[in-house]
Amino acid sequence: MSITTKGGDKGQTSLYTGERVWKDDQRVDAYGTLDELDAFLGEAKHHLSNLELKELLIKVQQSLYRVMGQLATKTGTYPYPLCEKDVEEVTETIRHYEDKLQLKGFVIPGSTIPSAKLDICRTIARRAERRIIALSHSEEVPAEVLGYVNRLSDLFFILARTVEAELGALKYVEKPNNCG
């Protein structure tokens, strides 16, 4: 079976349920942005030396497929939806790393290549969240999807800071001098 079907040659694509929509549909834009995030996570993993963090990114990638599947399902029910437990797990993970780090102010992102890759993931996650919220204005989006995607940018932020701390490269924003 070929991945080239020619079915999208006129600007439409199929959702999970087989329903055809335009490729610039808000739903396609939302899960397409998550697909972009997934690709950048794939790259970020190759820059990490911490195996625990690599495994965590793989787990996030697996969850992203479930989120994308839910977003690609307009009618009917997606068989592998996120649940509240998924949102709670990512929240607990964020708190775990926050407790270890004890950040003391604003940080300068991207002090290392691995943390810079995670910061790119953070900004793509925020864009994906905006796309999903835009979709939610006209169509129902499960609360678990909104909660999970909202947590992702926080997760990538704290993981980037964790990497910087491990490498002794965590840099805080200096307090500005007064103009007077």
Secondary structure, DSSP 8 states (H G I E B T S, - for coil): --S--STTTTSEEE-TTS-EEETTSHHHHHHHHHHHHHHHHHHHHTT---HHHHHHHHHHHHHHHHHHHHHT-SSS--SS---HHHHHHHHHHHHHHHHHH---S-B-S-SSHHHHHHHHHHHHHHHHHHHHHHHHTTS---HHHHHHHHHHHHHHHHHHHHHHHHTT---B--------
